[in-house]
Amino acid sequence: MVAVLASASASAAQPNSAPSKGHPATKDGLSVTFHIHRAHVLYRSAYELERWDTGPKRSEIRKAQRHKQAIRVAKTRDQLSEFRDRQAQRLSQYAAEQRAYAAITPPGPEWLAALRQCESGGNYATNTGNGFYGAYQFTLSTWASVGGSGYPHLAAPAEQDYRAAVLYRTGGPGHWPNCP
């Protein structure tokens, strides 16, 4: 390029001289500038082509993108599979608990009467002030856990019997360790 510039400046200095061989020059030197610019563009294009040839092709880039997407889908499938396995395990555990719950036979009226007599002397309105209320001596948290609201000793006798039967079905007679 230096030779081209030198010939261009020599041609520009001598307006009537013949142009140099291979590089036509005009009076104002525009043709030489155009050829230099064109050579630079061609050189730059060749460099970019060479760089493009050594770099990844579009098809390779798309292939890598499809591979990444396939990995994401596979991870999602694995996560979904794990979720389904956990749900199936929870459902089978729930079914086992329901079978165990159904196996406990509800207490008969005789047993409830004996329990009521043992716990409170048969008085549904018992409030001893020690945190236990009603005929079956419920705590407020136990009463709420079986669906009761308010205070147990203020509930109707039929509701207290029902809540005691529900509590019995969750753990049997173990909730009243001091009574039969």
NORDA-V539588 format. One line per field, one symbol per residue. psi: psi as a letter, one per 20 degrees, with the letter a starting at -180 (. if undefined). A space follows every 50 residues. Layout:
psi=???
This chain:
psi=hhhghghghhhhhnhirqqqpinpqrhijhhggghgggggggggggghgg ghhhrqrhhhghghghgghhggggggggggggghggghggghgghghhgh ghhopqqrhgghgggggggjjjohjpnijjjpqahjlqrhhgghhjjqqb phiirqhhhhgghhhghhhhjbiiimhiq.
